[in-house]
Amino acid sequence: MKPVEAVASTALNALSLVSGRLAGKGAFALFHMPLVRGRLRSSERALLDQAHVGRVELGGGKHAVTYRWGDGGSPVLLVHGWQSRASRLSAFVPGLLERGHSVVAFDAPAHGEAGGRGTTILDYRDIVTALHAEYGDFDGLIAHSMGVLGSFFGLRGGVVARKVVTISGVCDFDYLVEEFSAELRVRDRLKARLHDEIRVRLFPDLPRDEVPFSLTDMPGTVRAPLLVVHDEDDTRIRADQGRRIAGAFGDRARLVFTKGLGHRRILGDEEVVRTVLEFVSPQGRAADGTDVRAAVLD
C-alpha cells in the first residue's frame, strides 16, 4: 500500500468507528478522486496540437476538455479510462482520419487538461451525451477501462453508436468498489456505507436489481455489435471482466485476447489498433483473413 493510501485507509476506518455516515461520504469522495493525473507524453503532443479544442460544462462547476480531429462528420468517439487522458488513445486517430472519419475525444474532470479533483460515472455519461448532441450518432465508440462503464451509461440514456469497442473494459461497477475497498482495506461496515452512497448518489433511477450498474444488464438497450479486447495479463482490470462483457452480448460480441500487453500498452499496440480500425471501419482483411497475435475466442 502506498503512503497516501495507507493514510486514507487509517483515517477512513478510524472515522467509521465514530460516524459511519461521515466515513461513507468520505469514502465516496475518495473513490472518485484520481490520485494520479496522466501527463502528456512527447509522442502525443504533435497530434494533440492539431486538434480543435473545446469544453463541455458540467454541474458543480466542473468541465471536460474536448478534442476534435476532422470536420465533425462521420464521428468516432474515443473515451479514456481512470487516471488517463484523451491523448492515450491517439494511436487510433490517424487510421480513423484516413478512413474518412472525424475523431472526438475528451479529458474528463480531474484528468488530462481538465481541472477539478474528482469525476464520476455521471460525468462520463453527461460528457458523452453532450458530444452526441453536438455531433449526432457515432459511427464508432472506442472506450478504455473505466471509460467503458461511463460510455455505456451514456448509451443507456439514448446515445447511439453503430459499433462499440471495449478495451481493457470494466463490466461491473461493483468490481471497482471491491478493488477500491481491498486496496484501502476498509472494514465491511464502511464498504456497506460506500455501497449505500453509490446507490443513492449515482444510481437513484436504476431498478434496485440493476444496482450497482453492470454491462450485463445492457444487451437489451445497446443493440450495436461489440469488439471486446482484453489482455490476459492485465493486472488492473482482470480478463474475466472482458469475458463477462462478451458473454452478456453473446453473438453480437467478438472477444479478442492479447498476451503480454497489460492494461495500458494495449492501446498503442499496432495489431490491436489494426483490429479495432478494421472492426469500426472495414477496409479489407489481412492476407490470410486472420488477426495477428490476437487470439479470437468464439
C-alpha positions as CSV (number, residue, x, y, z in Angstrom):
1,M,0.0,0.0,0.0
2,K,1.3,3.4,-1.0
3,P,1.8,6.0,1.8
4,V,-1.1,8.2,0.7
5,E,-3.4,5.1,0.5
6,A,-2.2,4.0,4.0
7,V,-3.1,7.4,5.5
8,A,-6.5,7.3,3.8
9,S,-7.2,3.8,4.9
10,T,-6.3,4.6,8.5
11,A,-8.4,7.8,8.5
12,L,-11.5,6.3,7.0
13,N,-11.5,3.2,9.2
14,A,-11.0,5.3,12.3
15,L,-13.7,7.7,11.2
16,S,-16.1,4.8,10.6
17,L,-15.9,3.9,14.3
18,V,-17.1,7.4,15.2
19,S,-19.5,8.2,12.4
20,G,-20.4,5.6,9.8
21,R,-22.3,8.3,7.8
22,L,-19.4,10.7,7.6
23,A,-16.9,7.8,6.8
24,G,-19.2,6.7,4.0
25,K,-19.3,10.2,2.5
26,G,-15.5,10.4,2.8
27,A,-15.0,7.0,1.1
28,F,-17.4,8.1,-1.7
29,A,-15.4,11.3,-2.3
30,L,-12.0,9.5,-2.3
31,F,-13.4,6.7,-4.5
32,H,-13.9,9.4,-7.2
33,M,-10.5,11.1,-6.8
34,P,-7.8,10.0,-9.3
35,L,-4.7,10.4,-7.1
36,V,-2.5,10.4,-10.2
37,R,-3.0,12.6,-13.3
38,G,-1.6,11.3,-16.5
39,R,0.8,13.7,-18.2
40,L,1.0,14.4,-21.8
41,R,3.7,12.4,-23.5
42,S,6.1,14.0,-26.0
43,S,4.9,11.4,-28.6
44,E,1.3,12.6,-28.2
45,R,1.9,16.3,-28.3
46,A,2.0,16.9,-32.1
47,L,-1.3,15.1,-32.7
48,L,-3.0,16.9,-29.8
49,D,-1.7,20.2,-31.1
50,Q,-3.6,19.5,-34.4
51,A,-7.0,19.1,-32.6
52,H,-9.8,21.6,-32.4
53,V,-10.1,22.2,-28.6
54,G,-13.3,22.9,-26.8
55,R,-15.1,22.2,-23.5
56,V,-18.2,20.7,-22.0
57,E,-19.6,22.4,-19.0
58,L,-20.9,20.1,-16.2
59,G,-22.7,20.6,-13.0
60,G,-20.9,21.7,-9.8
61,G,-18.5,23.9,-11.7
62,K,-16.8,21.0,-13.4
63,H,-15.9,20.8,-17.1
64,A,-14.3,18.5,-19.6
65,V,-11.8,19.5,-22.3
66,T,-12.8,18.2,-25.7
67,Y,-10.7,17.5,-28.8
68,R,-11.8,17.1,-32.4
69,W,-9.9,16.0,-35.5
70,G,-11.7,16.5,-38.8
71,D,-14.8,18.5,-39.7
72,G,-17.2,16.6,-37.3
73,G,-18.7,14.3,-40.0
74,S,-18.8,10.5,-39.5
75,P,-17.7,10.9,-35.9
76,V,-15.9,8.2,-33.8
77,L,-15.7,8.9,-30.1
78,L,-12.7,7.9,-28.0
79,V,-13.2,7.6,-24.2
80,H,-10.3,7.3,-21.8
81,G,-10.1,5.4,-18.5
82,W,-9.2,6.2,-14.9
83,Q,-6.1,8.3,-14.3
84,S,-5.7,8.6,-18.0
85,R,-6.4,11.2,-20.7
86,A,-7.7,11.5,-24.3
87,S,-4.1,11.5,-25.8
88,R,-3.6,7.9,-24.6
89,L,-5.9,6.8,-27.4
90,S,-4.1,8.9,-30.0
91,A,-2.8,5.7,-31.9
92,F,-6.3,5.3,-33.3
93,V,-6.7,8.8,-34.7
94,P,-4.6,8.7,-37.9
95,G,-6.2,5.5,-39.1
96,L,-9.7,6.8,-38.4
97,L,-9.0,10.0,-40.3
98,E,-7.6,8.1,-43.2
99,R,-10.9,6.1,-43.3
100,G,-12.9,9.3,-43.6
101,H,-14.0,9.7,-40.0
102,S,-13.8,12.7,-37.7
103,V,-12.5,11.8,-34.2
104,V,-13.8,13.2,-31.0
105,A,-12.2,12.7,-27.6
106,F,-12.2,14.4,-24.2
107,D,-10.4,14.8,-20.9
108,A,-12.8,14.1,-18.1
109,P,-12.7,16.3,-14.9
110,A,-9.6,15.7,-12.9
111,H,-7.9,14.1,-15.9
112,G,-5.6,15.4,-18.6
113,E,-6.0,19.2,-19.1
114,A,-9.4,19.4,-17.3
115,G,-9.5,20.9,-13.9
116,G,-11.1,19.5,-10.8
117,R,-10.3,16.9,-8.2
118,G,-12.8,14.2,-9.0
119,T,-15.1,12.7,-11.6
120,T,-17.9,10.2,-11.6
121,I,-19.7,7.9,-14.0
122,L,-22.4,10.6,-14.2
123,D,-19.8,13.0,-15.6
124,Y,-18.8,10.5,-18.2
125,R,-22.4,10.0,-19.1
126,D,-23.1,13.7,-19.4
127,I,-20.0,14.3,-21.5
128,V,-20.8,11.5,-23.9
129,T,-24.4,12.7,-24.1
130,A,-23.3,16.3,-24.8
131,L,-21.0,15.2,-27.6
132,H,-23.7,13.0,-29.1
133,A,-26.0,16.1,-29.1
134,E,-23.3,18.1,-30.8
135,Y,-22.1,15.6,-33.4
136,G,-25.0,13.2,-33.9
137,D,-24.9,9.4,-33.9
138,F,-21.3,8.0,-33.6
139,D,-20.1,5.6,-36.3
140,G,-18.0,4.1,-33.6
141,L,-17.2,4.4,-29.9
142,I,-13.9,3.2,-28.6
143,A,-13.5,3.1,-24.8
144,H,-10.8,2.0,-22.4
145,S,-11.0,0.7,-18.8
146,M,-13.4,2.7,-16.6
147,G,-14.4,4.7,-19.7
148,V,-16.3,1.6,-20.9
149,L,-18.7,1.9,-17.9
150,G,-19.1,5.6,-18.4
151,S,-19.8,5.2,-22.1
152,F,-22.4,2.5,-21.6
153,F,-24.1,4.7,-19.0
154,G,-24.5,7.2,-21.8
155,L,-25.7,4.6,-24.3
156,R,-28.3,3.6,-21.7
157,G,-29.6,7.1,-21.8
158,G,-30.1,7.3,-25.6
159,V,-26.6,7.9,-27.0
160,V,-26.2,5.9,-30.3
161,A,-23.1,4.3,-31.6
162,R,-23.2,2.0,-34.6
163,K,-20.1,0.0,-33.5
164,V,-18.7,-0.3,-29.9
165,V,-15.2,-1.3,-28.9
166,T,-14.2,-2.0,-25.3
167,I,-10.5,-2.3,-24.5
168,S,-9.4,-3.5,-21.0
169,G,-13.0,-2.7,-20.1
170,V,-14.8,-2.8,-16.7
171,C,-18.0,-4.8,-16.9
172,D,-19.3,-4.4,-13.4
173,F,-19.3,-1.1,-11.3
174,D,-19.1,-3.3,-8.2
175,Y,-15.7,-4.6,-9.5
176,L,-14.3,-1.1,-8.9
177,V,-15.8,-0.9,-5.5
178,E,-14.3,-4.2,-4.5
179,E,-10.9,-3.3,-5.8
180,F,-11.0,0.1,-4.0
181,S,-12.2,-1.5,-0.8
182,A,-9.5,-4.2,-0.9
183,E,-6.8,-1.7,-1.8
184,L,-7.6,0.6,1.2
185,R,-8.5,-2.4,3.4
186,V,-11.8,-0.8,4.5
187,R,-13.9,-2.6,7.0
188,D,-17.1,-4.4,5.9
189,R,-19.3,-1.9,7.6
190,L,-17.6,1.0,5.8
191,K,-17.9,-0.8,2.5
192,A,-21.6,-1.2,3.1
193,R,-21.8,2.6,3.7
194,L,-20.0,3.2,0.4
195,H,-22.4,1.0,-1.4
196,D,-25.3,3.0,0.1
197,E,-23.7,6.3,-1.0
198,I,-23.2,4.9,-4.6
199,R,-26.8,3.7,-4.8
200,V,-28.3,7.0,-3.6
201,R,-26.0,9.4,-5.3
202,L,-25.2,7.7,-8.6
203,F,-28.0,5.3,-9.4
204,P,-31.2,6.5,-7.8
205,D,-33.2,5.9,-11.0
206,L,-32.0,2.4,-11.7
207,P,-34.1,-0.6,-10.7
208,R,-32.7,-2.0,-7.4
209,D,-31.8,-5.3,-9.1
210,E,-29.6,-3.3,-11.5
211,V,-27.6,-1.6,-8.8
212,P,-24.6,-1.4,-9.0
213,F,-24.5,-0.7,-12.7
214,S,-23.3,-3.5,-14.9
215,L,-23.0,-4.1,-18.6
216,T,-24.7,-7.4,-18.2
217,D,-27.9,-5.5,-17.9
218,M,-27.4,-3.7,-21.2
219,P,-27.8,-6.1,-24.1
220,G,-31.5,-5.2,-24.5
221,T,-30.6,-1.5,-24.7
222,V,-27.4,-1.4,-26.7
223,R,-28.0,-3.2,-30.0
224,A,-24.7,-2.4,-31.7
225,P,-22.1,-5.1,-32.4
226,L,-19.2,-5.1,-30.0
227,L,-15.5,-5.8,-30.2
228,V,-14.2,-6.7,-26.8
229,V,-10.4,-6.5,-26.5
230,H,-8.6,-7.6,-23.3
231,D,-5.1,-8.7,-22.3
232,E,-4.7,-12.0,-20.5
233,D,-2.0,-10.4,-18.3
234,D,-4.0,-7.3,-17.3
235,T,-3.4,-6.9,-13.6
236,R,-5.5,-3.8,-13.2
237,I,-8.8,-4.9,-14.8
238,R,-8.8,-8.7,-14.9
239,A,-9.5,-10.6,-18.1
240,D,-12.7,-12.1,-16.6
241,Q,-14.3,-8.6,-16.9
242,G,-13.8,-8.8,-20.7
243,R,-15.3,-12.3,-20.7
244,R,-18.3,-11.1,-18.8
245,I,-18.9,-8.3,-21.4
246,A,-18.6,-10.6,-24.3
247,G,-20.7,-13.3,-22.6
248,A,-23.5,-10.9,-21.9
249,F,-23.8,-9.8,-25.5
250,G,-23.5,-13.3,-27.0
251,D,-23.4,-13.4,-30.8
252,R,-23.2,-9.6,-31.1
253,A,-19.8,-9.6,-29.4
254,R,-16.4,-10.7,-30.7
255,L,-13.8,-11.3,-27.9
256,V,-10.2,-10.8,-28.7
257,F,-7.4,-11.6,-26.2
258,T,-3.8,-10.4,-26.4
259,K,-0.9,-11.6,-24.3
260,G,1.8,-9.6,-22.5
261,L,0.4,-6.1,-23.2
262,G,-1.1,-5.4,-19.8
263,H,-3.6,-2.6,-19.1
264,R,-2.1,0.4,-20.9
265,R,0.4,-0.8,-23.5
266,I,-2.5,-2.4,-25.3
267,L,-3.7,1.0,-26.5
268,G,-0.6,1.5,-28.6
269,D,-0.1,-2.0,-29.9
270,E,-0.1,-2.0,-33.8
271,E,-2.1,-5.2,-34.1
272,V,-4.7,-4.0,-31.6
273,V,-5.0,-0.7,-33.4
274,R,-5.4,-2.5,-36.8
275,T,-8.0,-4.9,-35.4
276,V,-10.0,-2.1,-33.9
277,L,-9.9,0.0,-37.1
278,E,-11.0,-2.9,-39.2
279,F,-13.9,-3.5,-36.9
280,V,-15.1,0.1,-36.8
281,S,-14.4,0.9,-40.5
282,P,-13.5,-2.2,-42.5
283,Q,-11.0,-1.8,-45.4
284,G,-10.3,-5.4,-46.1
285,R,-8.7,-8.1,-44.1
286,A,-5.2,-9.4,-43.6
287,A,-3.9,-11.6,-46.5
288,D,-4.8,-14.8,-44.6
289,G,-8.0,-13.4,-43.2
290,T,-6.9,-13.7,-39.6
291,D,-5.8,-11.4,-36.7
292,V,-2.1,-11.4,-36.0
293,R,-1.2,-12.2,-32.4
294,A,-4.7,-11.8,-31.1
295,A,-6.4,-15.0,-30.1
296,V,-10.1,-14.7,-31.1
297,L,-12.4,-16.7,-28.9
298,D,-15.9,-17.5,-30.2
